[in-house]
């Protein structure tokens, strides 16, 4: 586990006052948000949904919603499930 000295050297003096547990929680939240928004942005570009892409892009950098808008987008725009193929019986 990283000690406070190495974190201070990496991030500066202002970060030294924040407990290590809070830093870990913050990093987990940032990763969570980036994964959801990355997936949603990719899907919206793939489907050429420019309005959704713009909304998601702006929300990524302005709103701190923990990826909720991205999750809502992904739930509303699910890929259609493939239909099960029915095997046809051959007549002899």
N, C-alpha and C positions, 0 to 999 in steps of 0.2 A: 504494500500500500504506500502511496506517495506521502511524504511528510510535508508539513507546512512550509518548510524552507524551500523545497523544490517548487512548490506551487507559487510561492511569493516570487521566486526568481523568474518563473515563467510568465506570470500574469501581472506582477507589480505589487506595490505596497497596499493599495486600496483593497485588494482581495484577501489580504491576510486577516482581516477582521471577521470574515465570514467563516462559520464552522464548516469543516470538511464534509459533514453529512449533508448540509444544504447545497454545497457545490455538486455533490453526487446526484442529488435529487434534481437540481437544475439541468445537469447534463442529460439525465434520463428524459426529462420533459422535452428538451430541445431535440433529442434524437427521435422521440415519439412523434413530435410535430413534423419534423422533416420527412420522416418515412411516409406519413399519411398524405402530406401535401405533395410530396414527390410523386407518389402513386396517382393521386388525383390529377395533378398537372399533366402527367404522362398520358393518362387515359383521355383527358379532355383534348389534348393535342392530337392524339391518335384518331379520335372521332371528329376532329375539326370543329369542335364546339368553342368558338372564339370567345363568346360571352362568358361561359363558365371558366375558361382559362384566365380571362382578365380578372374576374371576381376572385378566383382562387389565388392568383398571383398577388393581387393587392392585399388580400387577407393574410397571406403568408408573411408579409413584411410589416403590416400595420396593426392587425388585430392579434391579440393573444388569446385565442380560443381553444388552444390545445388540439387543434386539428379537427374540431367538430364540424366545421363547414366542409372540409374535405371528406370526412366520413359520411356526411349527409349526401354529398354529391355522389360518392361511390355507391351508396345504397340506392339512390334514385336512378342511377344509370348503370345498373348491373348488365353484364353480358347475358344475352339470352341463353338459356340452357339448351344444349342440343337435344333434339327429340330422339327418343329411343327408336332404333330401327327394328321393324317387325320382320322376322324371317318369313319369307314366302315359301309355302309348301309346293313342291313340284308334283305335278300329276304325271303318272306314268301310264 
